[in-house]
Structures are given as C-alpha cells and as structure tokens.
C-alpha cells in the first residue's frame, strides 16, 4: 500500500498514464482510505469494492495495450445517491427508494466511466436532497470531515466531506440551490456549479424532470484543487444525446478583459466581518495578479431567489407531498414546511410570470458580466453553520436561507458559479464565490486558480 489517496486527480492521472502507479494499486489505496476514514463521517453510504477494482484493472489493461483510457485514467471518484448508477439504488436519501435499483447510468456517471474514472462509492444526501445539511432516516447523519461541529453542507454534503477526507480525488454533486457550492465551502474544498447544459444529466429510472429542475438543476464536481475541477469538468461534460439540454459549447472561450466586480453585501446581505475580509482579500489577490477589481453592486439576487423557490416548489407541491408523507422524514418535513411558509403557492399566471421574468434577470446579469467577466462575492453571509442549525426553529431556518442568498439567487439564471476555498487557518473554512457568464467556466477556473489555498486532507 502507498499513500496515493493523498494525491490530486491531476497527479494520479499523470502517474497512472506514465505507469509509475497502477490503477489497481491506486484503487486499493483509495478503498483502504475509505475503510479508515468513512466510519467517523458517514459520507459514503453505498460501497462497491469489487466493481472499483475491476474498473481499475480495465484501465491498466487499456494502458498495456497502448490505448488511451481517458482523462481521468484510474482516478478514484464518488457519485451521489440521487443519480442513477447501474445496479445500485438511487435512494436520494429515502427509505421509500431503498430498492429503486438503476438499470442504466445517468449520463454524468457514464461520462465518468468513459473518462477512465474508478467509482469507489456513493455519497450521502439529505432526504429528497432538500437541505443544506446532510442527514436522513435511511443512511443516517454525515459529519463534516474538517470539523464535526459544523455542517458538511447539503445536499452534496457526503460528496464534500468524502473529498475533504481524501476518500476519492473528485466528488460528484448536484446543485439547484447551492448543493455543490455550499458543501464545498463548509468542508474547505472547491466546487463548481456549471452552466445548465454543460454537463449532461438525466435519471433513466425516474420521471421526466420538471421544468424548474430542467432550468436550474445541474451536476458538478467537487475537488481539492482547481486543476482537478478543470479535469473533472472536461470528463463530465462529454456529449450525451439523452439530455436534450446538453450544449456543445467549447470549454475554452474567447479572450476576456481581466476585470472583476467585488460585492461583499449583495442586496444588503448582512455579511459578517470575517467573510467580508475573505472576499476583500480575494479581490486584492486578483489585483496583485494584474486584474482590475471594482467594488460595485451586482444585479438582483433576491427576486431571482424568490422565483427560484416559486418554480421549484410549484412543481414539488404536485408530486412531492405524497412522497413526503410516505417517507415521513422529520428533517425533510420541517424544511419543506418552512419553504412553503416563505413561498405561497402560485397560480398558473404567477408560474408563467416567473418564467417570463427569468429572461429579464438573465439579460441583466449577462450584460453585467460582459463588463465584469467575474463577479466576486461571499458564498454565504456567515462562516459555515453549526450542524443542523436550520432545524432548531423557523427563525433559525430564516437565518440560514438569508445567509445563503448567493447560493439560492444564482440558479434561476442558469449561470455558472465556483466556490473557492481561500483560508483553512481558523476553526471554520472560509472562501469566496465567483460567478461568470454562461458557458464561461474557463473564466471561473482561471480566476479561481489565482485564489485557491493549498487544501490539506482532513483527518
């Protein structure tokens, strides 16, 4: 055994290609790390050691034949239990779906396999993927690998905590309201919410996605380096005709002016001093790298956040309430009740008005991002929360959702956002969120590489 699990995905893929390490050796190390680190955090909840070793041997065999196994050659990764993976249950954290065995892979899982990745396990999510914390009645409670007193985030809390602990070099997550970006922040790693249509996704074993999810829900990578986020995006974004939203946009766009808009309090958000300083420090680092950074308000986020909730809940009310009652998960019941309290049920006119307004907000943001190719802002108004804070009371829930305005306000416009961890020196990680125009993830990654701190493996 070696400590190859400590290496980044970029390092692993390079060394496996060079035959310095075998994919099977790397997979065995990754499974050993999973066995050692997971009991304390409960991040991985479905295990597949024999499948992982078989996939690793296939990579080694391809290399021996002189074939290219793909950009993620032999890299250990995890997938989230809310996407279909053939022969495994798509539980979404639910007892009522514990036997919902997928007959085919979701496109994002297919793309990981085609890229040569080795899937070593599937990660936890709150029930219905409906929470910024990660606990459910089927798989239990996921802890933050970096600090168990803090939330690991949600809904991709299992993916973030596993990646922070060195369980896989890349974690797959999903994001409709911060579910990649916030767990990355809470666990002190990096996470990308790509543009809608960048990474194909669809669950063959489930119903067709509702229109809100089609417009706002994405799959995206979590990793310990920005280079690994770039590599994962390349692999995950391969075409798949099963997702009609997939867009053949180039991963590298046209040259752009190095200008960033800095906003520490989007629409008056009550940003704490330590979060404000993290954002300002990131702005100074961009300036030192030759960027022009201007402190300026960003386009609206509060009304987009309200409409995001309206569109999502309008559809959830149609089909989710029966499942909520059947599952009867206390956390999900409370969270859904609070969301309903904050978002009255719309009629058909209000639903159509929300879709119509979306175009105007996207136009406003697109014009703004032509002037400032990057918007630099907090991930959250506060450092990562104490675990399960939002379940304490309606007032606590309101505090959490207000602090997460930058997470909830972005998806309506289908724009890409990147969480970059910039400081691991304190009891809670700190970082920033970067936002760019549609299909300009390359801008986010270029700026993010200037801001990232060295990520230590937790535990």
Order of alpha helices (4+ residues) and beta strands (2+ residues): alpha-alpha-beta-alpha-beta-alpha-beta-beta-beta-alpha-beta-alpha-beta-alpha-beta-alpha-beta-alpha-beta-alpha-alpha-alpha-beta-alpha-alpha-beta-beta-alpha
